[in-house]
Amino acid sequence: MAFEINPLDIITTLLGLAYIILEYRASIWLWLVGFVMQLLDIVLYYSKGLYADCAMEFYYIGMTIYGFGVWKFGKKHNQKSGENLPVTHFKRSLILPWMLGTLAIWSVLWYWLVQIGSTVPIADSFTTALSFVGIWALARKYLEQWLIWIVVDVVTCVLYFYKGIPFKASLYGLYTIIAIFGYIKWKKMMKASALQ
């Protein structure tokens, strides 16, 4: 498959690198970078026929605003006064509802993508459905958000190479590596916070 250079692919890739580095550092600035990247991703994904990914960006924009608000003003149980929102575990009581919700979203998106003629309905709907949980878990600063993103990143990397956006695909390959290290770093941050 021949690849052509798409300026939006390059720009959103660079923004994506900045985003994941800021996420790794647990910097609130990730939300501003993410907002700009998501606006440009809407155009890129629509032009490449990745309709579920395109639609997902509208959700991401909403979650970006929510995530910024939670990281800036939110509070968690046992959070000390003046302390940044701490990294915690995904609540066990939320696991089953989010799994069922993800399966339901995946099914609905898959059906919709088949109806509109998507060439990759299973993978596109899967990564989109799982991303609903991933971005929410990031907004709540849950450690396990990294595990969700590892799965999303691996599948998305393969999907984007297949769809002819190699820069963005390579970014998701890099995301996978950074997500592994991000999980380790956030786990250490969580343990350090618990010891204080």
C-alpha positions, 0 to 999 in steps of 0.5 A: 500500500502506497502512503502519501504525506498528509499534513494533518497526519504529521501535525496531529502526530506531533501534538500526540507526542506532546500529549502523551509526554504530558500525560506521562508526567501527569501534567494538567497541560495535557488537556489543552494539547489534547483539545487542539489535537482532537479538533484536527483529528476530526478532520483527519479521521473523516477524510480517511473514512474512520467515522467511529474515530471521528465521532469519538473525537467529539466525545474526547472534546467533552471529556477534555473539558471534564478532565481539566475540571476534575484535575484542577478542581476535583477531590478524591477520598483521602486527598490532602488539602492543597494536594494535586488530584492523586492517582488511584485504582479504578474502583472495583464497583465500576469494572462490570458496568464499564465492561458491559457498557463497552460491549454495548457501545462496541455492538452499536458502533459496529452495527452503525459502521456496517450500515454506513459501509466502513471497511474496518467496522470491527477494529474501528468500533472496538478501539472507539468503544474501549477509548470511551472508558480510557479517556474517562479513567484518565480524567479520573486519574485512575492507574488502570487507564494505562492498561486500557490504552495499551490495548487501544494503542496496539490495535489502533497502530495496526489499523492506521497503518492499514488505512494509510496514515503511517505517521499517526500509526507510528505514534500509536506504536510509540504510545504503546511503549510510553503507556507501559512506562506510564503505568510503571511511573503512575504506580510509583506516584500512587505508592509515594502518595500513599506513604505521605 
